[in-house]
Amino acid sequence: MSHYEYKVVPAPARGKRGRGISGPEGRFAHSLELVMNDMAAEGWEYQRAETLPSEEKTGLVNAHTVYRNVLVFRRKRQSDLAAFDPRAIQEAPQAPLLLPPVSGSDTSGSVSGDAPDPDAGGLSGLLRRRAAQRQSDSDPEVEAPSDAALEDLASRFAEDAEDPVEDAAAAQRRTAAE
């Protein structure tokens, strides 16, 4: 694999005017200087000038050879593996938890001694645990929400979480059927 990349640009054909530059040779040298300085500003190193043949068509079937002057530049490849310098990534701080942990060591999802709920890991289990936590933190006279209310709330969240692509497809089918 080559460690350099090359760029070939046409050599200027005419000189450019500049302050304090006189004569065609000076203007031509000035135009070369401008091209070389522009390329150097982009990180390209001048290598050489070449005169190369180029076959060009004249008319439908005729062709003739024209000699073109080009300037060759090179620079180190940006993706060179030798330039690869791996560094250790500093450990990012851990993001805070969105939900506070449930008080007590009960992780089964049961509320105040009830039998374990089969949906304890789901949304209804989370809602039951949160309700039990709030009840224990707040006024003891306030009653916890009933299981039916929690199930209704869980079903509303489940409806909102439906796949929007399926909803859009079903809406299109309904519109087409009408």
C-alpha positions as CSV (number, residue, x, y, z in Angstrom):
1,M,0.0,0.0,0.0
2,S,1.3,3.4,-0.9
3,H,1.9,5.9,1.9
4,Y,1.2,8.8,-0.4
5,E,-1.6,10.1,-2.5
6,Y,-0.9,12.1,-5.7
7,K,-2.6,15.0,-7.4
8,V,-1.9,16.1,-11.0
9,V,-3.0,19.6,-12.0
10,P,-2.6,21.3,-15.4
11,A,0.3,23.7,-15.5
12,P,-0.8,27.3,-16.1
13,A,-0.7,28.2,-19.8
14,R,-0.6,32.0,-19.3
15,G,1.1,34.2,-16.8
16,K,-0.8,36.3,-14.3
17,R,-0.1,39.9,-13.5
18,G,1.2,40.9,-10.1
19,R,2.7,43.8,-8.3
20,G,6.3,44.4,-9.3
21,I,6.2,41.7,-12.0
22,S,7.3,42.6,-15.5
23,G,7.7,40.6,-18.7
24,P,6.1,37.4,-19.8
25,E,8.6,35.2,-18.0
26,G,8.0,36.9,-14.7
27,R,4.2,36.6,-15.1
28,F,4.5,32.9,-16.0
29,A,6.7,32.3,-13.0
30,H,4.2,34.2,-10.8
31,S,1.3,32.0,-12.0
32,L,3.4,28.9,-11.2
33,E,4.2,30.2,-7.8
34,L,0.5,30.9,-7.1
35,V,-0.5,27.3,-8.0
36,M,2.3,25.8,-5.9
37,N,1.5,28.0,-2.9
38,D,-2.2,27.1,-3.2
39,M,-1.5,23.4,-3.3
40,A,1.0,23.7,-0.4
41,A,-1.6,25.4,1.7
42,E,-3.8,22.3,1.2
43,G,-0.9,20.0,2.4
44,W,0.4,19.0,-1.1
45,E,4.1,18.8,-1.7
46,Y,5.4,19.6,-5.2
47,Q,7.1,16.7,-6.9
48,R,7.8,17.5,-10.6
49,A,6.5,18.9,-13.8
50,E,5.7,16.6,-16.7
51,T,5.0,16.9,-20.4
52,L,2.7,14.1,-21.4
53,P,1.1,13.2,-24.8
54,S,-2.7,13.4,-25.1
55,E,-4.6,12.1,-28.1
56,E,-7.4,14.4,-29.0
57,K,-10.1,14.1,-31.7
58,T,-10.4,16.7,-34.5
59,G,-13.6,16.2,-36.4
60,L,-15.4,12.9,-36.7
61,V,-12.5,10.5,-37.5
62,N,-9.3,12.4,-37.3
63,A,-7.1,12.6,-34.2
64,H,-3.8,14.2,-33.4
65,T,-1.4,14.2,-30.4
66,V,-1.2,17.2,-28.1
67,Y,1.4,17.5,-25.4
68,R,0.1,18.8,-22.1
69,N,2.2,20.2,-19.2
70,V,1.1,19.1,-15.8
71,L,2.3,19.6,-12.2
72,V,2.6,16.6,-9.9
73,F,2.0,16.9,-6.1
74,R,1.9,14.4,-3.3
75,R,1.0,14.2,0.4
76,K,0.8,11.6,3.1
77,R,-2.4,9.6,3.1
78,Q,-4.9,10.6,5.7
79,S,-5.9,7.0,6.3
80,D,-2.4,5.7,6.8
81,L,-2.4,3.0,9.5
82,A,1.1,4.1,10.6
83,A,-0.5,7.4,11.7
84,F,-3.1,5.5,13.8
85,D,-2.6,6.5,17.4
86,P,-5.1,4.7,19.7
87,R,-5.9,6.2,23.1
88,A,-7.8,4.8,26.0
89,I,-11.3,6.3,26.3
90,Q,-12.0,7.8,29.6
91,E,-15.0,6.3,31.4
92,A,-18.1,8.4,31.1
93,P,-20.1,9.1,34.3
94,Q,-23.0,6.7,34.8
95,A,-26.3,8.1,33.8
96,P,-28.8,8.6,36.7
97,L,-31.6,6.1,37.0
98,L,-35.0,7.4,35.9
99,L,-37.0,5.6,38.5
100,P,-36.0,5.5,42.1
101,P,-35.5,2.0,43.6
102,V,-38.4,0.5,45.4
103,S,-38.0,0.7,49.2
104,G,-37.6,-2.7,50.9
105,S,-36.0,-5.8,49.6
106,D,-39.2,-7.2,47.9
107,T,-38.4,-7.6,44.2
108,S,-41.1,-10.1,43.4
109,G,-43.6,-7.3,42.5
110,S,-46.1,-8.4,45.2
111,V,-47.8,-5.7,47.2
112,S,-48.0,-6.0,50.9
113,G,-47.9,-9.8,51.2
114,D,-50.1,-10.7,48.2
115,A,-49.3,-13.6,46.0
116,P,-46.6,-12.9,43.4
117,D,-48.1,-11.3,40.2
118,P,-47.3,-13.0,36.9
119,D,-46.9,-9.5,35.4
120,A,-44.6,-8.3,38.2
121,G,-41.9,-7.5,35.7
122,G,-44.2,-5.6,33.4
123,L,-45.9,-2.3,33.6
124,S,-48.7,-3.4,36.0
125,G,-46.1,-4.7,38.4
126,L,-44.2,-1.4,38.3
127,L,-47.4,0.5,38.9
128,R,-48.3,-1.7,41.9
129,R,-44.8,-1.3,43.4
130,R,-44.9,2.5,42.9
131,A,-48.4,2.7,44.5
132,A,-47.3,0.6,47.5
133,Q,-44.2,2.8,47.9
134,R,-46.3,6.0,47.7
135,Q,-48.8,4.7,50.1
136,S,-46.1,3.8,52.7
137,D,-44.5,7.3,52.2
138,S,-47.8,9.2,52.4
139,D,-50.8,9.4,54.8
140,P,-51.8,5.9,56.0
141,E,-55.5,6.9,55.7
142,V,-55.2,7.2,51.9
143,E,-56.1,4.0,50.2
144,A,-53.9,2.5,47.4
145,P,-55.5,2.3,43.9
146,S,-57.4,-0.8,43.2
147,D,-56.1,-3.6,41.0
148,A,-58.8,-2.8,38.4
149,A,-57.7,0.9,38.2
150,L,-54.0,-0.2,37.8
151,E,-55.0,-2.7,35.1
152,D,-56.9,0.0,33.3
153,L,-54.0,2.3,33.5
154,A,-51.6,-0.4,32.2
155,S,-53.9,-1.2,29.3
156,R,-54.0,2.4,28.3
157,F,-50.2,2.5,28.2
158,A,-50.1,-0.7,26.3
159,E,-52.5,0.8,23.7
160,D,-50.3,3.9,23.3
161,A,-47.2,1.6,22.8
162,E,-48.8,-0.1,19.8
163,D,-46.6,-0.2,16.6
164,P,-47.3,3.1,14.7
165,V,-46.5,1.4,11.4
166,E,-49.2,-1.2,11.9
167,D,-51.6,1.6,12.9
168,A,-50.9,3.5,9.7
169,A,-51.3,0.4,7.6
170,A,-54.6,-0.4,9.3
171,A,-55.8,3.1,8.8
172,Q,-54.9,2.9,5.1
173,R,-56.8,-0.4,4.7
174,R,-59.8,1.1,6.4
175,T,-59.7,4.2,4.1
176,A,-59.4,1.9,1.0
177,A,-62.3,-0.2,2.2
178,E,-64.6,2.9,2.5
